[in-house]
Amino acid sequence: MQFIWGFIITAIGILTVIFSEQIYNFTGAIDFIEKHAAGSSRGFIKLFGVVLVVLGILIFSGAVTFITNPLSDWASQTFRLNQ
């Protein structure tokens, strides 16, 4: 399952970087980023896409299982489907 999620997150990140200008034209300037960050909204959108790519690759390779395993154990204990 982590293979599928890693691939999906990586694909979304790549598409975010490729279509960052179209995303900026759709959303406009992000006021919080323009006011408080050193960069611009365009740079933030690209940076967000790159972070998604790196996160997707980490999930894909299984490098974040130390985070995902406790979360999935907690979720399976909290939301039991089989009684």
GIPE-V464656 format. One line per field, one symbol per residue. ss: DSSP state (H for helix, E for strand, - for the rest). psi: psi as a letter, one per 40 degrees, with the letter a starting at -180 (. if undefined). A space follows every 10 residues. Layout:
ss=???
psi=???
This chain:
ss=-HHHHHHHHH HHHHHHHH-H HHHHHHH--- HHHHHH---- HHHHHHHHHH HHHHHHHHHH H---HHHHHH HHHHHHHH-- ---
psi=dddddddddd ddddddddfd dddddddaih dddddeidai dddddddddd dddddddddd eeefdddddd ddddddddgh dh.
